[in-house]
Amino acid sequence: DTSIGFVAGNDGRRQAQNAAGDAIEEAAEKVVKKEIKEEVIGNLTKKIPQKYKEIYKCEEYANSLEKLMKKNGISGEKIHIESNSWFIYSDKYGGNISENKQHYAIKIGNKVYDNMTPNGMNYDNWLADLGIKDIPWEFKITSKPIN
């Protein structure tokens, strides 16, 4: 009777060890995939012309990155922000980043890329930088999938 329990215990232990090993492999695979994806995206953002990585060139930057993403099979979203006022202020930049109440960016996962942030930035931090977290009623945000 106890030997049966012992065998079942060993089987259970083996199953737990296998499950733990599988979970570790899966987590490691996700990290590697994320690092590869970030490296690919970093390489794409380097291909965008420098003239689009300047103030007031957000639409050109976003359009250029969108084309590169489609060409390379990377999905994400094109973000459009419209301000109720004439201003979209960036704390990071230290001034207004829009001349027409509009701003465009690309979101991949939880990172946002735009003309002022070509290396990407956490989405929530980006919203906070633009004041959207503080006064969300002043902005309309829409997104379009990129596949």
Long-range contacts (C-beta under 8 A, 24 or more apart in sequence): 37-74, 37-108, 37-109, 38-120, 40-72, 40-74, 41-74, 41-108, 41-111, 41-113, 41-120, 42-119, 44-68, 44-69, 44-72, 44-74, 45-113, 45-118, 45-119, 45-120, 48-118, 52-115, 53-115, 53-118, 54-115, 55-93, 55-97, 55-115, 55-116, 56-97, 56-98, 56-99, 56-115, 57-115, 58-97, 58-98, 58-102, 58-103, 58-104, 58-105, 58-114, 58-115, 58-116, 59-102, 59-104, 60-115, 61-104, 61-113, 61-114, 61-115, 61-118, 62-104, 62-105, 62-106, 62-114, 62-115, 63-104, 65-106, 65-113, 66-106, 66-146, 69-106, 69-108, 69-146, 70-146, 70-147, 74-108, 74-146, 75-108, 75-145, 75-146, 75-147, 76-106, 76-107, 76-108, 76-109, 76-145, 76-146, 77-106, 77-107, 77-108, 77-143, 77-144, 77-145, 77-146, 78-104, 78-105, 78-106, 78-107, 78-143, 78-144, 78-146, 79-104, 79-105, 79-106, 79-107, 79-112, 79-141, 79-142, 79-143, 80-104, 80-141, 80-142, 80-143, 80-144, 81-105, 81-130, 81-132, 81-139, 81-140, 81-141, 82-139, 82-140, 82-141, 82-142, 83-138, 83-139, 84-137, 84-138, 84-139, 84-140, 85-138, 88-130, 88-131, 88-139, 89-130, 89-131, 90-116, 90-129, 90-130, 91-128, 91-129, 91-131, 92-116, 92-117, 92-129, 97-130, 103-130, 106-146, 107-143
